[in-house]
Amino acid sequence: MSIHTDKKRKITVKTISNMKGKEKIVMITAYDALFANLFESQVDMILVGDSLNMSFLGKNDTLSSTMDQMIYHTKAVCNGAKTPLIVFDMPFGSYNTKEEALKNAIRVYKETDADAIKIEGGKDRAEIVRHLTKNGIAVISHIGLMPQFVRGEGGYIVRGKTKEDEEELLKDAKILEEAGAFIVLLEGIKKDVSKKITQSLKVPTIGIGAGEGCDGQVLVWSDMFGFFEEFKPKFVKRYLDGARLIRESLQEYVNEVKSGKFPTDEYSY
Ligand code: KIV
């Protein structure tokens, strides 16, 4: 049973907020209209994640992602999907000050149909979150393992392993909620800690590598469908062996063209 019985109705920030404690929230990434359209009738939210810099641009991390690049992909996703709540992932360096964050977020709202933006960072970003939300921008805060901090931290490090870190994360989440974030996204956090954070907040949490205690879940589509083979962290469940299926079908095409089996009359004018 779904809280939004008519899946054709646009999912809003209010719809998502009302789902806490009633129905799990399902989010997936998408970077283009084709896949956004495939996903749109089944998911609640689509994240145009800066993970596209790795899976689609072939970079080692997300840091070189730009506003122009993210806007281009978000326009495509918004063309393909009308009903899910669409989230724009603010790229590294685009929200270092509250003025810059607001200028860039306004650009997102003016140039795309995205409904919300996501920014990485804990309590240090609270003033930025407050400034954005006061000015009409819907914000998702992303804490825990933050891919945009990977170079500074020397790797992707799971969080919440000590009591001090647990307290730090709980404090981050509470302060960001108080600053106006309508979702706190929890990445790479020990599951008991995510559960405590989720229970302590009024706003929903969305987890990735954060266990089952969150209010919802997000996965990167190319990971979960097995297309981005180099990347296989513990938290990714593969729902499809996509790369193998593509390779096998491609080989069939290659064989048929080479052998003259394709195109037959059926595929000719
Ligand atoms: O960029 C992205 O896809 C993300 C998710 C991993 C949450 O930020």
Boltz pocket constraint, residues with backbone or C-beta under 6 A from the ligand:
constraints:
  - pocket:
      binder: B
      contacts: [[A, 29], [A, 47], [A, 48], [A, 49], [A, 50], [A, 51], [A, 52], [A, 89], [A, 185], [A, 187], [A, 208], [A, 218], [A, 220]]
      max_distance: 6.0
